[in-house]
Amino acid sequence: MAIKTKVTIHDIAEKLNITASTVSRALNDNPRISEVTKKAVVKAAKDLNYQPNNIAAALRNGKSHIIGVIVPTADRSFFASVVRGIEEIANNLNYKVIICQSYDNYEKEVQTVDALLSARVDGIIASLGKNTENFDHFKKVQEKGVPLILFDRTSDAIEVSQIAIDDYLGAYKVVEHLIQQGCRRIAHFTSPKKVSIFRERLRGYAEALRDYGIPYDEELVVSSNLQLEDGRKSMEQLLQLKEMPDAVFSSSDYGAMGAMQVLKENNISIPQQVALAGFSNEPFTSFTDPPLTTIDQLSITMGTVTAELFFDQLKSEDRMKQPQKIVLKPQLIIRKSTLRKEE
């Protein structure tokens, strides 16, 4: 049995006894084609289950009206909300969005960039994976003249427009709040320092301690991947110290949630014995017991600002002009997990 090949405009043309160029014009709503012919072509295309070749169209027109968005993972509220913000702007401009996940895997990120370039996307918006240190794949995007924007997890090692929140300021605000609540032995959950957002949060933590005359203690800084299980292990490690911390600031809400579980299992009261704060304002943080103090990263705003900057760059005749860096101001969300004093 012969395998059915993909239907082309030539099949539609043969069915209707017209030329392939007429079919193409009809499918593209060319005003030179009559409404009768257009309706007949559309019906024949549907009957034959015709699927347009977007890559071929992109080669002809120079535009695919498709944007590639690369995120470390799509199952985090933050990245999902950023993508929502991007899509709202893109859809209003008749652009579609392809969402790809790198899973924080460098090789996967490289392969994804190559796949998007092969698909002739009109541009790429990306948040770097935790293990990305070589940026040749993104430089290739620039060399091809394809617009590129980085958001959230960015790097100054590549000259490209970037949108991020002020991670330093967010961390500083959290630690300052903990100090104002009477905490003096404040631990910090961080992640590999090659990721800029975690470096900046560590810097904000350290400088807030310094500004309030509290010594930086290396044993109170625990590095991990900041998932829930990592938060559990990090908290268990801190409880083994001769003097446990009186507060924990985690660079992720998931790490803070893991710490909360361990504290409860050990009958350690929150916040009276250990105050607890996270970062990201994940949806679950308002439903924990007690509700978790955290930093709102303004994810939907980040998505819309990223998309607006992208389309400004796409419309620009000089796509290689001076890159822009937009830094959003984070918001401290104070909840009961840190409130030792009446506000």
C-alpha positions in Angstrom: 0.0 0.0 0.0 1.4 3.4 -1.1 2.0 5.9 1.7 -0.1 9.0 1.1 2.1 12.0 0.5 1.4 15.5 2.0 -1.2 17.5 0.0 0.3 20.5 -1.8 -1.2 23.4 -3.6 -0.7 21.5 -6.9 -3.2 18.9 -5.7 -5.7 21.6 -5.0 -5.0 23.1 -8.4 -5.5 19.8 -10.2 -8.8 19.1 -8.3 -10.2 22.5 -9.4 -8.5 22.6 -12.8 -6.8 25.9 -12.1 -3.1 26.9 -11.7 -1.1 26.5 -8.5 -0.3 30.2 -8.5 -4.0 30.9 -8.5 -4.4 28.6 -5.5 -1.6 30.3 -3.7 -3.1 33.7 -4.3 -6.5 32.6 -3.2 -5.2 31.1 0.1 -3.4 34.4 0.7 -6.6 36.4 0.1 -5.2 38.2 -2.9 -7.7 40.8 -4.1 -7.1 39.8 -7.7 -8.8 36.5 -7.1 -12.6 36.4 -7.1 -14.6 35.5 -4.0 -16.1 32.5 -5.9 -12.6 31.1 -6.6 -11.4 31.8 -3.0 -14.3 29.9 -1.5 -13.8 27.0 -3.9 -10.0 26.8 -3.0 -10.7 27.0 0.7 -13.3 24.2 0.5 -10.9 22.0 -1.6 -8.1 22.7 0.8 -10.3 21.6 3.7 -11.6 18.5 1.8 -8.0 17.4 1.0 -6.8 18.2 4.5 -4.2 20.6 3.2 -1.7 21.9 5.7 0.3 25.0 4.6 4.1 24.8 4.6 5.0 27.6 7.0 8.8 27.2 6.4 8.3 27.6 2.6 6.1 30.6 3.2 8.7 32.1 5.5 11.3 31.6 2.8 9.1 33.3 0.2 7.9 36.2 2.4 10.8 36.6 4.8 8.4 36.3 7.7 6.9 33.3 9.5 4.9 35.3 12.1 6.2 32.8 14.7 8.3 33.6 17.7 10.3 31.0 19.7 10.3 31.4 23.5 12.8 29.3 25.4 12.2 28.8 29.2 14.0 26.5 31.7 10.7 24.9 32.6 7.1 25.7 31.8 5.6 24.2 35.0 6.6 27.2 37.1 4.0 29.9 37.7 6.7 32.6 37.0 7.6 31.4 33.5 4.0 30.5 32.6 3.0 34.1 33.6 5.8 35.6 31.5 4.8 33.5 28.5 1.2 34.7 29.0 2.3 38.3 28.9 4.4 37.7 25.8 1.5 35.9 24.0 -1.0 38.7 24.8 1.1 41.2 22.9 2.1 38.7 20.1 -1.4 37.5 19.4 -2.7 41.1 19.1 -0.1 41.5 16.4 -1.1 38.2 14.7 2.1 36.4 15.8 2.1 32.9 17.2 4.4 31.7 19.9 6.3 28.3 20.1 7.2 27.5 23.7 10.3 25.3 24.2 11.8 24.0 27.5 15.6 23.7 28.1 15.1 21.9 31.4 18.3 23.8 32.5 20.2 21.5 30.1 22.8 23.3 28.0 22.8 20.8 25.2 19.0 20.9 25.0 19.2 24.7 24.9 21.6 24.6 22.0 19.5 22.1 20.1 16.4 24.1 20.7 18.0 27.3 19.3 19.0 25.4 16.2 15.5 23.9 15.8 13.9 27.4 16.0 16.3 28.8 13.5 15.6 25.9 11.1 11.9 26.6 11.6 12.5 30.2 10.4 11.1 31.9 13.4 11.0 35.7 13.2 12.9 36.0 16.6 13.8 34.3 19.8 13.0 35.2 23.4 14.9 33.2 26.0 15.7 32.8 29.7 19.0 31.1 30.2 19.4 27.6 31.7 21.4 27.3 35.0 24.3 25.5 33.3 24.7 27.9 30.3 28.2 29.4 30.3 28.9 29.3 26.5 26.8 31.6 24.4 27.9 30.7 20.9 24.4 29.4 20.0 22.9 32.7 20.9 25.6 34.6 19.0 24.7 32.5 16.0 21.1 33.9 16.3 22.5 37.4 16.2 24.8 36.6 13.3 21.8 35.5 11.2 20.1 38.9 11.9 17.3 37.2 13.9 16.1 39.4 16.8 17.0 38.0 20.2 15.8 39.1 23.7 16.8 37.6 27.1 14.6 37.8 30.1 14.9 37.0 33.8 18.0 34.8 33.6 20.3 37.0 31.5 24.0 37.6 31.1 26.3 40.5 30.3 28.6 38.1 28.4 26.4 38.6 25.3 25.5 41.9 23.9 21.7 41.6 23.6 18.6 43.4 24.9 17.6 42.1 28.4 14.7 42.4 30.7 15.0 41.5 34.4 13.9 42.4 37.8 16.3 44.0 40.3 17.2 40.7 42.1 19.7 42.5 44.3 17.1 45.0 45.5 14.5 42.2 46.1 16.9 40.2 48.3 18.0 43.4 50.1 14.4 44.2 50.9 13.7 40.7 52.3 16.8 40.7 54.5 16.2 44.2 55.7 12.6 43.2 56.7 13.9 40.2 58.6 16.4 42.4 60.5 13.6 44.8 61.3 11.7 41.9 62.7 14.5 41.3 65.2 16.3 38.5 63.3 20.1 38.5 63.6 21.2 35.0 62.5 19.8 34.9 58.9 20.6 31.9 56.7 20.4 32.0 52.9 19.5 29.3 50.3 21.3 30.1 47.0 22.0 28.3 43.8 25.1 27.9 41.5 26.7 31.3 41.3 27.1 31.2 37.5 23.4 32.2 37.2 23.2 36.0 37.5 19.9 36.1 39.4 21.2 34.0 42.2 24.5 36.0 42.4 22.6 39.2 42.7 20.3 37.8 45.4 23.3 36.6 47.3 24.8 40.1 46.9 21.7 41.7 48.2 21.6 39.4 51.2 25.3 40.0 52.1 25.0 43.8 51.7 21.9 44.1 53.8 23.7 42.2 56.6 26.7 44.5 56.2 24.7 47.7 56.3 23.0 46.6 59.5 26.3 45.6 61.2 25.6 41.8 61.1 28.6 39.6 60.2 28.4 37.4 57.1 28.7 33.8 58.1 29.6 31.3 55.4 28.1 28.3 57.2 24.7 30.0 57.0 24.8 30.1 53.2 23.7 26.8 51.6 23.8 26.2 47.8 21.5 23.8 46.0 19.1 23.6 43.0 16.4 25.2 45.2 13.7 22.7 44.6 11.4 21.5 47.4 13.6 18.5 48.4 16.7 20.8 48.3 15.0 23.1 50.7 14.4 20.2 53.0 18.0 19.0 52.9 19.3 22.6 53.4 17.1 23.2 56.4 18.2 19.8 57.9 21.8 20.9 57.4 21.2 24.2 59.2 19.6 22.4 62.2 22.8 20.4 62.7 24.7 23.6 63.5 25.6 24.4 67.1 23.4 27.5 66.9 20.5 27.3 64.4 19.5 30.4 62.4 16.6 32.5 63.6 15.6 33.3 59.9 15.9 31.7 56.5 15.8 33.6 53.2 15.5 31.3 50.3 16.1 32.4 46.7 13.1 30.3 45.6 9.7 29.7 47.1 10.1 26.0 46.6 13.2 25.9 48.7 11.4 27.9 51.4 8.5 25.4 51.3 10.9 22.5 51.9 12.4 24.4 54.8 8.9 25.0 56.2 8.1 21.3 56.1 11.3 20.4 58.1 10.7 23.1 60.7 7.1 21.9 61.3 8.3 18.3 61.5 10.7 19.4 64.3 8.1 21.4 66.1 10.0 24.7 65.5 7.6 27.6 65.4 7.4 30.0 62.4 8.2 32.9 62.7 8.8 33.0 66.5 11.8 30.7 66.4 12.7 30.8 62.7 11.2 33.4 60.3 11.0 32.2 56.7 10.9 34.1 53.4 11.1 33.1 49.8 11.4 34.6 46.3 9.0 34.6 43.3 5.5 34.8 44.8 4.4 31.4 43.5 0.6 30.9 43.9 1.0 28.4 46.7 2.8 30.9 49.0 -0.4 32.6 50.1 -1.9 29.3 51.1 0.9 27.8 53.2 0.6 27.8 57.0 1.7 30.4 57.8 1.5 32.2 54.5 5.0 32.9 53.1 6.7 36.3 52.8 8.2 36.5 49.4 9.2 38.8 46.5 6.8 39.4 43.6 8.7 39.3 40.3 6.0 41.1 38.3 6.0 38.1 35.8 3.1 39.2 33.5 4.6 42.7 33.4 7.9 41.2 32.5 6.3 39.3 29.7 4.5 42.3 28.2 7.6 44.5 28.5 9.7 41.8 26.9 7.3 41.4 24.0 7.1 45.1 23.4 10.8 45.5 23.3 11.0 42.5 21.0 8.6 43.9 18.5 10.3 47.3 18.6 13.5 45.5 17.7 11.7 43.5 15.0 10.4 46.6 13.3 13.7 48.4 13.5 15.7 48.6 10.4 18.9 48.5 12.5 18.4 45.3 14.5 22.0 45.4 15.8 21.6 48.8 17.4 22.7 49.3 21.0 21.1 46.7 23.2 18.7 47.9 25.9 18.5 46.7 29.5 15.2 47.2 31.4 15.2 46.5 35.1 11.9 46.2 36.9 11.5 47.0 40.6 10.4 44.0 42.6 7.7 44.1 45.3 8.1 42.7 48.8 5.0 40.8 49.9 5.0 40.5 53.7 3.0 37.6 55.2 2.8 35.9 58.6 5.9 33.7 58.1 8.1 36.6 59.0 5.9 38.8 61.2 7.3 38.7 64.7 6.2 42.3 65.4 3.1 44.2 64.6 3.5 46.2 61.5 
